């Protein structure tokens, strides 16, 4: 599909003002941009998460699309049920069925149902808005919390009391299910964000989108720096922007060499990382560099394999 510029972003708003999100909420940006891409013919399935609260308490609601609230662990199963009901009633097959869950409801509590829905080939778009912890229930660590982060279940007391180990790689987990399309997107770049959701609409079967969505409340960052932090995540290569189309990796947006910043610049914008000693920051930098190199190798290998097949 053709690239989307800022001028191409639809003006229609399907997410109204007056919601309950915290100031600077990255997940609010995520929903707004997603709906600009998908349009009104979309039904959204949301489990327990921040977005179960953001739209407002019944009968208030700030979204102009059908919305179903479900149990924490059931996003994948509920999405399958919605699609089955639409098919059984022979309702317009072009309706987008979206499972929209946080990292906990996607990578931890909801991963069984998600894996099942994807394995069955359910025609849905499964979305993980990633704020890197269970923010709605009290900032507890999730399987997608990055190494070194403070959370309420990884408190910083004596030296070394912080989250250990890397994030689960949900893109690789979804790719291992052999789905037709998966992509990472970042709220700092609404043009490519919307472009990748529109591209996902072109495929049938299960699709997966991983959204980078900073949380000022849980990250101990300034609400007016949410987009800046998201931009630094891209420029430091902490959160690469890439897609996987039928097994072929493509890094669709790279920071220019002169714009690349050290990981430390990204980390120090957030109170959840300010306790880290120099050697841990250096290790995180090494891990980020290693992940980037591995991603570029995957891109090179899968593209070469595709060319050989052609």
C-alpha positions, 0 to 999 in steps of 0.5 A, a space after each residue: 500500500 502507499 505510504 501515508 503522510 500526516 496530511 492523509 490522516 483522517 479528520 473524523 474522530 471516533 474517540 471523543 473527549 471527556 475520557 478518564 485516562 490519566 494526563 499524558 496517557 499513551 494508551 489514549 493516543 493508541 486508541 485514537 490513532 487506531 480508530 482513525 485507521 480502522 474506521 466505524 466498521 469496527 467492533 472492539 473487545 476490551 478485557 480488564 485493563 486501563 481501557 476498561 476504565 478510560 471510556 467512562 462508567 455506564 451509561 457514558 462512553 467516549 467511543 463511536 464504535 461497538 465495544 464489548 468488555 470481557 474478562 481479563 484472560 478472554 480477549 482471544 476467545 471473545 474475539 473468536 466469538 464475535 467473529 463467529 457470531 458475525 459469520 453466523 448472521 452473515 453480517 458484512 465480512 468487512 467489519 474489523 473485529 479487534 481484541 484490544 488488550 494491555 501487555 498483561 492481558 496479552 502476554 501473560 493472563 491472556 496469552 492462552 486465549 490469544 494463542 488459541 484464537 491465532 492458532 484457529 486462524 480467527 479473522 481478527 486484529 489482536 492489539 497489545 498496547 504496551 505500557 510495560 506493566 499492569 497499570 490499571 491494577 497498581 503498576 505491578 510488573 508484567 512479562 513485558 516489563 523491561 529489565 531494570 524497571 521499578 514497579 510495585 512488585 519489583 520495588 527498589 530497596 537494597 541494591 539490585 531490587 528491580 525487574 530482572 530479565 528481558 521483555 517477552 518478545 510478543 512479535 516473535 511469539 506471534 510470528 511462530 504461529 505463522 500469521 500473515 501479518 504483524 507489526 510494531 507501531 509507536 504513538 510518536 509517529 501517527 503516520 506510520 501507526 495508521 499506515 500499518 493498521 490500514 495494511 493489517 486490514 488488507 489481510 485475512 486471518 489473525 493479525 497482530 499489532 504491538 503498540 508502544 504506549 508510554 504511561 506517565 503514572 507508572 513510568 514516573 515521567 512527566 505527562 507532557 513528555 509522553 510523545 518525547 519519550 516514545 520518540 526516544 524509544 525509537 531513536 535509541 532503538 529500544 523499540 524498533 519499528 518493523 513488520 513481519 509479512 508472511 514470515 518476512 521481516 521488514 524494518 520499515 522505519 530506522 533512525 538516521 545515524 546522526 539521530 541515534 541517541 544512547 539508551 541512557 537518554 531514554 532511561 533517564 526521562 523516567 523515574 522507574 529507571 533512575 536508580 540504575 547504576 552505570 554498569 546496568 545501564 551499560 548492560 541494557 545498552 548492550 542488550 538493545 544493540 544485540 537485539 537490533 543486530 539480531 533483528 537486522 539479520 532476520 530481515 536480511 535472511 528472510 528477504 534473501 529467502 523470499 528472493 530465492 523463492 521468486 
